[in-house]
Every structure is written in C-alpha cells, then in structure tokens.
Amino acid sequence: MATLVATLVLEGKQMKKTKKEFTPYNDYIDRPFQLKWPTAFPLGELQAAIKETNDYHSREIERLPQQSQVQIEYLLERSIKQNKVLEIQLN
C-alpha cells in the first residue's frame, strides 16, 4: 500500500494536508521496467508484419483470361506432383 503526504504552502504558511492512501483494487502487480523494455521491439515487429499482411491482402488483383480445361488440368496435376501452391481465380 503506497502512502503520500502532501504539504501546501499558502502565503508563507505550511498547511499539512490529509494523508492519502492508495490501495490496489485488484491483485495485478506491474512488471518492472527491465522486463517491459525487451517486449517493445517484438511488438514493433509484429505490427510491421500485420501491416505487411494487410497490404498484401488488400492489393488489386489483375483479372486473367479464362484458361482451357486442358491447361487447368495440367497445372493442377503439376502442382500436386511437385507440391506447389496453386492460385485459383474464379471467373
């Protein structure tokens, strides 16, 4: 429990004010500064990664021409055999 005693100077006279007591309203105890500082840099990296992901997902996608059935089957087969990622555009 932290205590604070304040004095007030009024026209050259010192008046003692009432003692202030601060009681914590829950069991939370804040971490010391030495533990807080190392978490600031990873949070900055996280925010940068989130922004990069948002920029990637909000990009303008170019509409491509319709592919033939043979070409679609070939690309699907190749992606399965080579374990490659395939992007699909629905027309």
C-alpha positions as CSV (number, residue, x, y, z in Angstrom):
1,M,0.0,0.0,0.0
2,A,1.5,3.3,-1.1
3,T,1.1,6.4,1.1
4,L,1.6,10.0,0.1
5,V,1.7,13.0,2.4
6,A,1.4,16.4,0.6
7,T,2.1,19.8,2.1
8,L,0.7,23.0,0.8
9,V,2.4,26.4,1.1
10,L,-0.2,29.2,1.4
11,E,1.0,32.7,2.0
12,G,4.2,31.6,3.7
13,K,2.4,29.2,6.0
14,Q,2.7,25.4,5.6
15,M,-0.5,23.5,6.0
16,K,-0.4,19.8,6.3
17,K,-2.9,18.0,4.2
18,T,-4.5,14.7,4.9
19,K,-2.6,11.5,4.3
20,K,-3.5,9.8,1.0
21,E,-3.6,6.1,0.9
22,F,-3.8,4.2,-2.4
23,T,-5.0,0.7,-2.1
24,P,-4.7,-1.6,-5.1
25,Y,-8.2,-2.6,-6.4
26,N,-7.0,-5.9,-7.8
27,D,-4.1,-8.3,-7.5
28,Y,-2.3,-7.0,-10.6
29,I,1.3,-6.0,-10.0
30,D,3.0,-4.3,-12.9
31,R,6.3,-5.7,-14.3
32,P,9.5,-3.7,-13.6
33,F,10.9,-1.6,-16.4
34,Q,13.7,-4.1,-17.2
35,L,11.1,-6.6,-18.2
36,K,8.9,-4.2,-20.1
37,W,11.5,-2.8,-22.4
38,P,12.5,-6.1,-24.2
39,T,8.9,-6.7,-25.3
40,A,8.7,-3.3,-27.1
41,F,10.9,-4.4,-30.0
42,P,9.0,-7.7,-30.8
43,L,5.7,-5.8,-30.7
44,G,7.0,-3.4,-33.3
45,E,8.0,-6.4,-35.5
46,L,4.5,-7.8,-35.0
47,Q,2.8,-4.6,-36.0
48,A,5.0,-4.4,-39.1
49,A,4.1,-7.9,-40.1
50,I,0.4,-7.3,-39.6
51,K,0.6,-4.2,-41.8
52,E,2.5,-6.1,-44.5
53,T,-0.1,-8.9,-44.4
54,N,-2.9,-6.3,-44.7
55,D,-1.2,-4.6,-47.6
56,Y,-0.8,-8.0,-49.3
57,H,-4.5,-8.9,-48.9
58,S,-5.8,-5.5,-50.0
59,R,-3.8,-5.4,-53.2
60,E,-5.5,-5.1,-56.6
61,I,-5.7,-8.4,-58.3
62,E,-5.4,-8.4,-62.1
63,R,-8.2,-10.3,-63.9
64,L,-6.7,-13.0,-66.1
65,P,-8.3,-14.6,-69.2
66,Q,-10.2,-17.9,-68.9
67,Q,-7.9,-20.9,-69.3
68,S,-8.8,-24.0,-71.3
69,Q,-9.8,-27.2,-69.5
70,V,-6.6,-29.0,-70.7
71,Q,-4.4,-26.2,-69.3
72,I,-6.3,-26.2,-65.9
73,E,-5.9,-30.0,-65.6
74,Y,-2.2,-29.8,-66.5
75,L,-1.5,-27.1,-63.9
76,L,-3.4,-28.9,-61.2
77,E,-1.5,-32.2,-61.9
78,R,1.8,-30.4,-61.8
79,S,1.0,-28.6,-58.6
80,I,0.0,-31.9,-56.9
81,K,3.1,-33.8,-58.2
82,Q,5.6,-31.0,-57.3
83,N,3.8,-30.0,-54.1
84,K,3.4,-26.4,-55.3
85,V,0.9,-23.8,-54.3
86,L,-1.7,-23.0,-56.9
87,E,-3.7,-19.8,-57.0
88,I,-7.2,-20.1,-58.5
89,Q,-9.2,-17.3,-60.0
90,L,-12.9,-17.8,-60.3
91,N,-14.5,-16.2,-63.4
